[in-house]
């Protein structure tokens, strides 16, 4: 029997990321802090906008902790957004109600040159303060087995929002730039890769125990570009962090990567890969080998639906994840309309193994 109280040492998430098969598996959910929680909506309604929430440390720390208090998850993930890095580089960013993020489209060398890594330290200071407050809050509130995850967007996915200028269908402008102006695109990727290392390193120094790299649109790239703009930057980020903070695990989430999951796992050097909803866990296990941790991949729609369909879907994920190092999660973020009772049912079922 595995002792889940934390008395046996390391936190369950950290044990799994080190390659141990822990059962029942550690559990957390992407976008676990968010609009499906009334207590989140209450905090959110008191601030001017989403960026204000991300840059007000006591509020950001509070919403990070909300789902831990409710569900006792094995990980708290810093409440922020992948687009806070371009924001910190001085690129414009607004979140419009019902529309998502809006950014000035980056299409030329002049816009690239205006991104200013010199502003990074000052602009991310409140985010780092949030990390410190969450770490202290977890200890103060007795969540001894909950690990703190920091995160960033992977350079390609961040570039998608910067070049297309927001949530675009298929990110055609970004992917066209990769072919039509490879020099400009490579220079953008270079700037994002370097600043992502600095940003994640600072999160680790502030108390993040794990970091996750969200490459939500990785699977839009054809294989040679996937290599150049997904695997290679991930490898540089993982190596850069390993040199500064040896032993801190990186979870890579190359969403929609499909058949490229194996090459990503082998080529990037990540400790674990996040598996999206459309990829069978059995396939992912075959692709990454027996030793690497997998994280995923319950369909967020099953959680929205609830009932017997949810129970069957949770059971299928547990069955497929069993036997190797595995972290129970969703295959993409939880949907805002999800009833809290459905999340409670999911948690009970996963905890029962
Ligand atoms: O997981 C967590 O609880 C931590 C916080 C977190 C957020 N965004 C908060 C957020 C994380 C890890 C992210 C990552 C993120 N942000 C990704 C990668 C993962 C994925 O979903 O593919 C991407 C692509 C973004 C960019 C982004 N942020 C979009 C497209 C949107 C609009 C869509 C939406 O859900 O509203 C956001 C806004 C956002 N980020 C919200 C939250 C809680 C909603 C804003 C609000 O509450 O008003």
Boltz pocket constraint, residues with backbone or C-beta under 6 A from the ligand:
constraints:
  - pocket:
      binder: B
      contacts: [[A, 29], [A, 30], [A, 31], [A, 32], [A, 33], [A, 34], [A, 35], [A, 44], [A, 50], [A, 77], [A, 78], [A, 79], [A, 80], [A, 81], [A, 82], [A, 83], [A, 95], [A, 99], [A, 100], [A, 101], [A, 151], [A, 167], [A, 214], [A, 216], [A, 333]]
      max_distance: 6.0
